[in-house]
C-alpha cells in the first residue's frame, strides 16, 4: 500500500459487495476456528487432558489406527472408584450397595458422554475443521492471487504508453478473472450450510 501511495497512482478499488463478502468470509473463518476450540474445551475442560488426547489422536493416526483412544471421563473414573470400594465393603452392606449402584450409574454416564464426544467430533468438529482446512484456505489463496494481480494491473496501468496495450489488457483480464473466482468461492461458502 505504501508503494502504491508513493507512486502517485490510485490503486484499483474493489466494489462494496466484494468487500462485504470478504468481511463475511473473514468473520466466518474466525467463528469456525473459535467454535472448534470452544467445543473441544467444552467436551474436555482440562487443558492437560485435551493436550494428551490430541497427542494420542495424532499417534493413532500415524499408526493407522481408525478408532481414537478414549478420553477418561471423570464420571467413569469416579464410578470405577465407587464400584471398587463398594465391592470391597460388600454389596450386602447399605453403604457398599449404594456405592456399587451409584458407581455403575456413573460409569453409564461416562459411556453416554463418550458417545456424545464421538458424535460431536464426527458430526460437528470434523466438518468444521475440514471447512477451515480446505474451503477457507482456498479462499485465502484466491484473495492473495487477486491482490497480486491487482498490483500487477495497477503497475502496468501506471506505465501505460510505455508497455504494449496487449500487456495491459491481459493484466486487466487476469485481475477480473481472479476477482470472479474469489467472489464465487466466497459466495458459495456463505450460501452453503456451514
C-alpha positions in Angstrom: 0.0 0.0 0.0 2.8 2.4 0.8 4.5 1.9 -2.5 1.1 2.5 -4.2 0.8 5.8 -2.5 4.4 6.8 -3.3 3.9 6.1 -7.0 1.1 8.6 -7.0 -1.4 6.4 -8.9 -4.7 5.4 -7.2 -4.9 1.7 -6.7 -7.8 -0.2 -8.3 -10.7 -0.3 -5.9 -12.9 -3.4 -5.2 -16.6 -2.9 -5.1 -18.5 -2.8 -1.8 -20.3 -6.1 -2.5 -16.9 -7.8 -2.8 -15.6 -6.1 0.3 -18.8 -7.2 2.2 -18.3 -10.8 1.0 -14.7 -10.7 2.1 -15.6 -9.4 5.5 -18.3 -12.1 6.0 -15.9 -14.8 5.0 -13.3 -13.4 7.4 -15.9 -13.4 10.2 -16.9 -17.0 9.2 -13.3 -18.1 9.3 -12.7 -16.7 12.7 -16.0 -18.1 14.0 -15.2 -21.6 12.8 -11.7 -21.6 14.4 -13.1 -20.3 17.7 -16.1 -22.7 17.7 -13.8 -25.7 17.2 -11.6 -24.6 20.0 -14.5 -23.8 22.4 -16.3 -27.1 21.5 -13.2 -29.1 22.3 -12.9 -27.1 25.6 -16.5 -27.9 26.4 -16.0 -31.7 25.7 -12.7 -31.9 27.6 -12.4 -29.0 30.0 -9.0 -30.0 31.4 -6.2 -28.5 29.2 -3.7 -31.2 30.1 -6.2 -33.9 29.2 -7.0 -32.1 25.9 -3.3 -32.0 25.1 -2.9 -35.7 26.0 -6.0 -36.6 23.9 -4.7 -34.6 20.9 -1.3 -36.3 21.2 -2.9 -39.7 21.4 -5.1 -39.0 18.4 -2.0 -37.9 16.4 -0.2 -41.1 17.4 -3.1 -43.2 16.4 -3.4 -41.5 13.0 0.4 -42.1 12.5 0.0 -45.8 13.4 -3.0 -46.0 11.1 -5.5 -46.9 13.9 -9.0 -46.0 12.9 -10.6 -45.6 16.4 -9.4 -42.8 18.6 -8.4 -43.8 22.1 -11.0 -42.8 24.6 -10.8 -39.8 26.9 -11.1 -40.9 30.5 -14.3 -39.2 31.7 -14.3 -38.0 35.3 -17.6 -39.7 35.8 -16.1 -43.1 34.7 -13.2 -42.7 37.0 -15.4 -41.9 39.9 -17.7 -44.8 39.0 -14.8 -47.2 38.9 -13.7 -46.0 42.3 -17.2 -46.3 43.8 -17.7 -49.8 42.4 -14.3 -51.0 43.7 -14.8 -49.7 47.2 -18.4 -50.8 47.3 -17.4 -54.3 46.4 -14.5 -54.2 48.9 -17.1 -53.2 51.6 -19.5 -55.8 50.4 -22.6 -55.2 48.3 -24.8 -56.6 51.0 -24.0 -53.6 53.3 -26.0 -50.4 52.8 -23.0 -48.2 52.0 -21.3 -50.8 49.9 -24.5 -51.5 47.9 -25.1 -47.7 47.5 -21.5 -47.2 46.3 -21.9 -50.0 43.7 -25.2 -48.7 42.4 -24.0 -45.1 42.2 -20.7 -46.3 40.7 -22.5 -48.3 37.9 -24.7 -45.2 37.2 -21.6 -43.0 36.9 -19.9 -45.5 34.6 -23.0 -45.5 32.3 -23.0 -41.7 32.4 -19.3 -41.8 31.3 -20.3 -44.1 28.4 -23.0 -41.6 27.3 -20.5 -38.7 27.5 -18.0 -40.8 25.4 -20.8 -41.3 22.9 -21.5 -37.6 22.9 -17.8 -36.8 22.4 -17.5 -39.1 19.5 -20.7 -37.9 17.9 -19.8 -34.2 18.3 -16.3 -34.8 16.9 -17.5 -36.8 13.9 -20.6 -34.7 13.0 -19.6 -31.2 14.2 -15.9 -30.6 14.8 -14.5 -32.7 11.9 -16.7 -31.0 9.2 -15.8 -27.6 10.6 -12.1 -28.5 10.6 -12.5 -29.7 7.0 -14.1 -26.4 6.1 -11.3 -24.5 7.8 -8.5 -26.6 6.2 -9.9 -26.7 2.7 -12.5 -24.2 1.7 -11.4 -21.2 3.8 -7.7 -21.9 3.0 -8.7 -22.0 -0.7 -10.4 -18.6 -0.4 -7.4 -17.1 1.2 -5.3 -18.4 -1.7 -7.7 -16.8 -4.2 -7.7 -13.5 -2.3 -3.8 -13.4 -2.3 -3.8 -14.2 -6.0 -6.3 -11.4 -6.6 -4.2 -8.9 -4.7 -1.1 -9.8 -6.7 -2.9 -9.4 -10.0 -4.4 -6.1 -8.8 -1.0 -4.8 -8.0 0.3 -6.1 -11.4 -2.6 -4.4 -13.2 -2.1 -1.1 -11.3 1.6 -1.1 -12.1 1.0 -1.7 -15.8 -1.8 0.9 -15.8 0.6 3.5 -14.4 3.1 2.6 -17.1 0.5 2.9 -19.9 2.1 4.0 -23.1 5.5 2.6 -22.1 4.2 -1.0 -22.4 2.1 -2.7 -25.1 -1.6 -2.3 -24.8 -2.0 -6.0 -25.1 0.0 -6.5 -21.9 -2.2 -4.0 -20.0 -5.4 -5.7 -21.4 -4.1 -9.2 -20.3 -3.3 -7.8 -16.8 -6.9 -6.4 -16.5 -8.3 -9.7 -17.8 -6.4 -11.7 -15.2 -7.4 -9.3 -12.5 -11.1 -9.6 -13.4 -10.7 -13.4 -13.7 -9.2 -13.6 -10.2 -11.8 -11.3 -8.7 -14.6 -13.5 -10.2 -13.0 -16.7 -8.9 -12.6 -15.2 -5.4 -16.1 -13.8 -5.4 -17.7 -17.1 -6.4 -15.7 -19.0 -3.8 -16.7 -16.6 -1.0 -20.3 -16.5 -2.2 -20.5 -20.3 -2.3 -19.2 -20.8 1.2 -21.6 -18.2 2.6 -24.6 -19.7 0.8 -23.9 -23.3 1.7 -24.9 -24.5 5.2 -21.6 -24.1 7.1 
